[in-house]
């Protein structure tokens, strides 16, 4: 299985990566580490190149990470989806009819328990599990929630991508441009 035909979701941290993404055959990308003044133009440029952006709201500098910020991004920027650790942002994305991706940081068994409770309440469209190097947790979360999983964080090799996908991940988010190249559709 894949996300809209992609096993890799390019995670974009800077303009060099964004330019590479625009020149790639990928349709969907994840926008990380940007500031509010750039977001609208980045998404417009992506759209004009037939690309769709999933925006990590928690990483937009100059923007509070709450439902009002999510509403602003949905109305003014119009991305394909929002990624966040915050349940109110996920709820707003779902309300606005765009992809709602709940990001989870799995530090220990307590964090896993709390994350599963959060997911039961928010019911996101997708879950991004970090770190993405733990195939057993990917499989467990997918089994317990029934929600498609993105694996992200510290995935640097094709073997690690393969392990995440074999464990049940729908796709892997990565800023490693060599992985983008290895998994692009031709």
C-alpha positions as CSV (number, residue, x, y, z in Angstrom):
1,X,0.0,0.0,0.0
2,X,1.1,3.6,-0.5
3,X,-0.2,7.1,0.0
4,X,-1.6,8.3,-3.3
5,X,1.0,6.1,-5.1
6,X,3.9,7.4,-3.1
7,X,6.0,5.2,-0.7
8,X,8.1,8.3,0.2
9,X,6.7,11.6,1.1
10,X,9.5,14.1,0.6
11,X,9.9,16.2,3.8
12,X,11.1,19.7,2.8
13,X,13.3,21.7,5.2
14,X,14.7,24.4,2.9
15,X,14.3,26.0,-0.5
16,X,16.9,23.8,-2.2
17,X,14.8,20.7,-1.2
18,X,11.7,22.5,-2.3
19,X,13.2,23.1,-5.8
20,X,14.2,19.5,-5.9
21,X,10.7,18.4,-5.0
22,X,9.2,20.6,-7.7
23,X,11.5,18.9,-10.3
24,X,10.6,15.4,-9.0
25,X,7.8,13.1,-10.1
26,X,6.3,13.2,-6.6
27,X,2.9,14.8,-6.2
28,X,2.8,15.2,-2.4
29,X,5.4,16.7,-0.1
30,X,5.6,17.7,3.5
31,X,6.5,21.2,4.4
32,X,8.7,21.6,7.5
33,X,10.7,24.4,9.1
34,X,9.4,27.5,7.4
35,X,8.0,30.8,8.5
36,X,4.6,32.3,8.1
37,X,5.6,34.8,5.5
38,X,6.7,32.0,3.1
39,X,3.9,29.4,3.5
40,X,1.4,30.9,1.1
41,X,3.9,31.4,-1.7
42,X,5.4,28.0,-1.3
43,X,2.0,26.3,-1.5
44,X,1.0,28.4,-4.5
45,X,4.2,27.6,-6.3
46,X,3.7,23.9,-5.5
47,X,0.1,24.0,-6.8
48,X,1.2,25.7,-10.0
49,X,3.6,22.7,-10.5
50,X,0.7,20.3,-9.9
51,X,2.1,19.4,-6.4
52,X,0.2,19.2,-3.2
53,X,1.6,20.2,0.2
54,X,1.0,18.7,3.6
55,X,2.0,21.4,6.1
56,X,3.5,20.7,9.5
57,X,1.7,23.4,11.4
58,X,3.8,23.0,14.6
59,X,6.9,23.9,12.7
60,X,5.7,27.2,11.1
61,X,7.6,30.0,12.8
62,X,5.5,33.1,13.6
63,X,2.3,31.1,14.0
64,X,0.7,29.9,17.3
65,X,-0.1,26.2,17.0
66,X,-3.8,26.2,17.7
67,X,-7.2,25.8,16.0
68,X,-7.2,29.5,14.9
69,X,-3.8,29.1,13.2
70,X,-5.1,25.9,11.6
71,X,-8.2,27.8,10.4
72,X,-6.0,30.6,8.9
73,X,-3.8,28.1,7.1
74,X,-6.9,26.2,5.8
75,X,-8.6,29.4,4.5
76,X,-5.7,31.4,3.3
77,X,-3.1,28.9,2.2
78,X,-5.3,25.9,1.2
79,X,-2.9,23.0,1.7
80,X,-3.7,19.4,0.9
81,X,-3.4,18.6,4.6
82,X,-2.1,19.5,8.1
83,X,0.3,17.6,10.3
84,X,0.4,18.3,14.0
85,X,0.9,16.9,17.4
86,X,-2.1,18.9,18.6
87,X,-5.6,17.5,18.6
88,X,-7.3,20.9,18.0
89,X,-5.3,21.3,14.8
90,X,-6.3,17.8,13.7
91,X,-10.0,18.5,14.5
92,X,-9.8,21.7,12.4
93,X,-8.2,20.0,9.4
94,X,-11.0,17.3,9.5
95,X,-13.6,20.0,9.8
96,X,-12.2,21.7,6.7
97,X,-12.1,18.5,4.7
98,X,-8.3,18.2,4.2
99,X,-5.9,15.5,5.3
100,X,-5.5,15.4,9.1
101,X,-2.3,13.8,10.1
102,X,-1.6,13.2,13.8
103,X,2.1,13.2,14.6
104,X,3.2,11.0,17.5
105,X,6.5,10.9,19.3
106,X,7.0,7.5,20.8
107,X,9.4,7.9,23.7
108,X,8.2,5.1,25.9
109,X,5.2,2.8,26.7
110,X,3.5,5.7,28.6
111,X,3.7,7.9,25.5
112,X,2.3,5.1,23.4
113,X,-0.7,4.7,25.7
114,X,-1.4,8.4,25.8
115,X,-1.0,8.6,22.0
116,X,-3.5,5.8,21.5
117,X,-6.0,7.6,23.7
118,X,-5.5,10.8,21.7
119,X,-6.0,9.0,18.4
120,X,-9.2,7.4,19.7
121,X,-10.5,11.0,20.3
122,X,-9.2,12.8,17.2
123,X,-9.6,10.0,14.7
124,X,-7.1,11.5,12.2
125,X,-6.9,10.3,8.6
126,X,-3.3,9.3,9.0
127,X,-0.8,8.9,11.9
128,X,2.8,9.8,11.6
129,X,4.9,7.7,13.9
130,X,8.3,9.0,15.1
131,X,10.8,7.6,15.2
132,X,10.1,5.5,12.1
133,X,12.8,3.0,12.9
134,X,10.6,0.8,15.1
135,X,8.7,-1.6,12.8
136,X,7.1,-3.4,15.8
137,X,5.5,-0.2,17.0
138,X,4.3,0.7,13.5
139,X,2.5,-2.6,13.2
140,X,1.1,-2.3,16.7
141,X,-0.3,1.1,16.2
142,X,-1.8,0.2,12.9
143,X,-3.4,-2.9,14.4
144,X,-4.8,-1.0,17.4
145,X,-6.1,2.0,15.5
146,X,-6.9,0.8,12.0
147,X,-5.6,4.1,10.7
148,X,-2.9,4.3,8.0
149,X,0.6,5.0,9.3
150,X,3.4,7.3,8.0
151,X,6.8,6.5,9.4
152,X,9.2,9.4,10.0
153,X,12.3,10.5,11.8
154,X,15.7,9.0,11.5
155,X,14.9,6.9,8.5
156,X,18.0,7.3,6.4
157,X,18.4,4.1,4.3
158,X,16.4,2.1,1.8
159,X,16.6,-0.9,4.1
160,X,14.9,1.2,6.9
161,X,12.2,2.4,4.4
162,X,11.6,-1.2,3.4
163,X,11.3,-2.3,7.1
164,X,8.8,0.4,7.8
165,X,6.7,-0.4,4.8
166,X,6.9,-4.1,5.5
167,X,5.6,-3.4,9.1
168,X,2.6,-1.8,7.6
169,X,3.5,1.9,7.0
170,X,1.6,3.4,4.1
171,X,4.5,5.8,3.4
172,X,7.7,7.1,4.9
173,X,8.3,10.9,5.4
174,X,12.0,11.8,4.8
175,X,14.2,14.8,4.1
176,X,16.9,12.4,2.8
177,X,17.0,13.4,-0.9
178,X,18.8,10.2,-1.9
179,X,15.7,8.2,-0.6
180,X,13.5,10.5,-2.7
181,X,15.4,9.4,-5.7
182,X,15.4,5.7,-4.9
183,X,11.6,5.6,-4.5
184,X,10.3,8.0,-7.1
185,X,7.8,6.7,-9.7
186,X,9.2,7.0,-13.2
